[in-house]
Amino acid sequence: MNHYTLWHALVGGILIGLASLLATVLSGKIPGISGVFGRLLVAATPDKTWRAVFLFGLIGGAALSFALWQSAALFRPMRPLVVMAIAGLLVGFGTRLGGGCTSGHGVCGVGMGARDSIAATLIFMVTAMVTVFIYNRVAL
Amino acid sequence: MKAGKLVSFFLAGGLFGTGLAVSGMTDPARVIGFLDLFGAWDPALLFVMAGAVGVYGLGMLILRRAKNRNLKLPSAASSPIDRQLVIGSAIFGVGWGLGGFCPGPALANLGALRVEALLFVPAMAIGTLLAQRFFRADR
């Protein structure tokens, strides 16, 4: 497991799909990470407990995987911290305005063939690619 | 909510975090490598999406066919593709390309207490609150 291959990508993706499926059956909702996280921050959300438990599980599962496998623990920072903070702000704002992220729209919505999710996914893929293209040419 | 169900939610989250870490998507270099079409392109994210979308799509299809009355499944109906969806998704993409983090991997990296995640996640919370407060963006 220590040498990363595209099999890791595929198997990891299958695990993400299974986890999303399980969380959908358990909650009766589309368990996109930005939505699960975002609604935790809304006082009026009635079902905060499972959201918090699900996200703690996510963090715990990742922590365990980082400890078990070198290939999973690989982390290569690409951006200065100030850029990471700006990126976080935009990701939080954009996912809530757009109603989902890579999991809610990208995995669940696209998986169910929802037109809005397919549109959202195409849009954020394209603007992300354009952003990387420009960043690589502008940043010092 | 029953304890057993909460344990199941914890396991679902654990499976999700494991998938993110195993898939390499917690490494921003791999994500940015995929987004960098004109650099040394890394196809890994495409394989992750194929696995995840395939399993989820197929799984939902089977679950819907089962027509189990006890099973409450979310609607697959599309919301209108309106200005909020387009602009929001475009802004999300800019942030994703800037940082190489989307929400899942950012949270997953809290599991290693990485300073990038410790900075990104609170900023993401602020962005979330701004959208929810000023645009009633809770779709």
Interface residues (C-beta under 8 A of the other chain):
Chain A: Y4 L6 H8 A9 L10 V11 G12 G13 I14 L15 I16 G17 L18 A19 S20 L21 L22 A23 T24 V25 L26 S27 G28 K29 I30 P31 I33 S34 G35 F37 G38 R39 L41 V42 D47 T49 W50 V53 F54 L55 F56 G57 L58 I59 G60 G61 A62 A63 L64 S65 F66 W69 S71 A72 A73 L74 F75 R76 P77 M78 R79 L81 V83 M84 A85 I86 A87 G88 L89 L90 V91 G92 F93 G94 T95 R96 L97 G98 G99 G100 C101 T102 S103 H105 G106 V107 C108 V110 G111 M112 G113 A114 R115 D116 S117 A119 A120 T121 I123 F124 M125 V126 T127 A128 M129 V130 T131 V132 F133 Y135 N136
Chain B: M1 K5 L6 S8 F9 F10 L11 A12 G13 G14 L15 F16 G17 T18 G19 L20 A21 V22 S23 G24 M25 T26 D27 P28 A29 R30 I32 L35 D36 L37 F38 G39 P43 A44 L45 L46 F47 V48 M49 A50 G51 A52 V53 G54 V55 Y56 G57 G59 M60 L63 L71 K72 L73 P74 A76 A77 S78 S79 P80 I81 Q84 L85 V86 I87 G88 S89 A90 I91 F92 G93 V94 G95 W96 G97 L98 G99 G100 F101 C102 P103 G104 A106 L107 A108 N109 L110 G111 A112 R114 V115 E116 L119 F120 V121 P122 A123 M124 A125 I126 G127 T128 L129 L130 A131 Q132 F135 A137 D138 R139
